[in-house]
């Protein structure tokens, strides 16, 4: 029986936000800059509305400027692209985030690729993807950044570790692999077509699960003493007809074997907005050529 540590994403996210608040104060006092984040929401998706509200509140709480553009679901792609163009040109706006999903008549890829890469706080623009892979200073997707911070809260030096990433999405799997390479891990990317995936995962000192299949990873897949970062957020039927949230790993089983594991909820989730705030400050610094 392994004595596992539960990695508290809420507490670590609070530390990240404290760091952002201090950074914002420094930018104000030393350079007269107040970083500003704009979130654009198209339509009435209930989960997106809650998320946007939380982003706005947390942005203001760190001392940054926060703006929202709420557009109707009937907004045309041309009108949305015109708004992005205006925000690109506005020097008060350091970060632009267009909340996904967008209505079906709007090409999300075209919209995201229109955002100025230096204001792309989601880190999804192909220019930022390229900068990440070649090791330049850039804006990195928030969930991967948060996942690596959580892993380093357990093991500050990840160098030489065997890291397995399950999932190859542009949002998590690929960018987190690039970040782990920066940390000098040996990285294996597993996915739905990986043969003998259980034996691949068994070799992981660090596992990052981001595949979107509820509780796919079982306890006997885990190497004793491994660190497990569960990015999955899946809604499954719970008691009394209610839904409950579970991750991509079977928490009860894996916690018995791992040295440290993130819960769902309360693990990676809180880190995503905290890292978005960090990216907004970083974007302001990059735009004003401030190094620290």
C-alpha angles and dihedrals in degrees: 000000000000119000097229129195119222108224106226106217093181093057094045091046088053089054090051091050090050088054090049091051090053091047091051091051090050092049090050096047099039101034108013090240125141109191114227131203126197121198118195117202120188116193134352106290102159097214091048092051092054091046093049091049091052092048091052094049094047093046091054092044090062092052097256128130115257128194132177131201110197111191129184121256087248093063110129123237089241092056092048092049089049090053091050089051091054092049091048088057096045110098092201090063112080099165132036122191122180106198115233140249098057122194112279095251091063121079102229093194092055092049095048091046090053092061112100103257090227089058096040098113091173089063092223100122112111089236091058091044089054093046090052094052095047092046101248125144106273148138109280126201110270103231094052090047090051092048092055092046089054092049091049091050085069100033112020092192112052093172114137095008121138104240122190119194116195107205133039103213122144088235100054119349101055099038094045088052090055091049092050090051087054087055089054095249122150100241130207119183112207124186145161093301097047112123117228090005091173092062091045091054091045089067093057122114084181123028124192111188115198105148104113097233113125113248093339094150112074130201094254090059092064125092109231109262095017122145111239122201111186113200095172121113109184128167112220133169112279134179123315093015093297124128123240132198120245133169133230091268127064096248100199094050098040094045089062091060106030125083090219134006139178118236125225113254107025100035122077095357099075090047094063097070091038090056090046088058089048089051091051090056091045090050090053090050092048092048091052094040093243111158106197 
